[in-house]
Amino acid sequence: MKLGIRLGARWLLLFLLAATLGRNLQFAGTLPREYRLRFYNTHTNERLDIVYRRGDSYLPEALAKLDRYLRDPLTGAVHHVEPKLFDLLYDLTASLNDTGGEIDVICGYRTPETNEFLRSRSANSGVAVHSLHMQAEAIDIRLPGVATPAVRDAALRLQRGGVGYYRESNFVHVDVGRVRRW
């Protein structure tokens, strides 16, 4: 009789453990997808590893950190960066099988004054009068370990905004403006 009770108790315990495990696995399957980006800022030598979105929800605290991180390199001015730019970067790195890889930031946001300063340094600076960097809708990047032409080509395939290729300086400009290339 005692053996029967013990076996019954064990089966009950196993059943409860299996039910709990099943519920946990079901819950884990419903967790929203996390969108993570890793950055290295070539001007400030700062690194940032951040989840900026879960499912369809952008995380306000993360976006605020990203705004500060991508501040104007000369003045330190901060501007709200268009979150679609982070989605573009996420999809770009994913298309290159580099999700989780670090993105070298050459330039994020810049004030109109910084933009004009950079434009006036050289007739061939490549800095546009109406640059989307001034609206915090553009970023200049490199992906360490990925050839810059491959980054350019992947960005062009996405058809999500402007793509500029700066071979001499070894970086790619991407933005969330109209689709165009240079």
Residue, then its C-alpha position, 0 to 999 in steps of 0.5 A: m500500500k505504501l509503495g502504491i502511495r509513493l508511486g502515485a505521489r511521484w506520478l503526481l509530482l512528475f505531472l505537476l513538473a511537466a505542466t509547469l515546464g509546459r506553461n513556462l515554455q509556452f510563456a517563453g514562446t510569447l515573449p516579444r522579440e528583442y532588437r539589440l544593437r552594439f556600437y563603437n563611436t569613433h570620435t568618443n571611443e564610447r561603446l554601447d550595447i543596447v536593446y532599443r525595441r521589444g516586439d513593436s514597442y520602442l523603449p523610451e529609456a533606450l532611445a534617450k541613451l541612443d540620442r545622447y550616444l549619437r550626439d553632435p561630435l563637436t558641440g555635444a548637442v543632443h537630438h531625438v534620433e528617428p527610431k526607424l534608423f535603428d530598425l534600418l541598422y538592425d535589418l542591415t546587419a541581419s542581412l549581412n549575417d552580422t547581427g550582434g556585431e559592432i557598428d562603428v559610428i563615424c557620424g550620427y546627429r550634427t547641428p546645422e553649425t557643425n554641418e556647415f563647418l564640415r562642408s566648408r572644410s573642403a569643396n569635395s567634403g561630400v557634406a550636403v547642405h540639407s543633410l539628414h544628419m541635421q534631422a537625426e535621420a542619418i548615420d555614417i558607419r562601418l561594420p568591422g570585418v565586413a567589406t564596405p562595398a558589401v555594406r553599401d550593396a546590402a543597404l541598397r538592396l533594403q531600399r529603405g532610404g539614401v545610401g552613400y558610399y565613401r570609398e576614400s574614407n571607408f564608410v557608408h552613409v545610410d538614412v531614412g529619407r527617400v530612396r537614392r544613392w551616391 
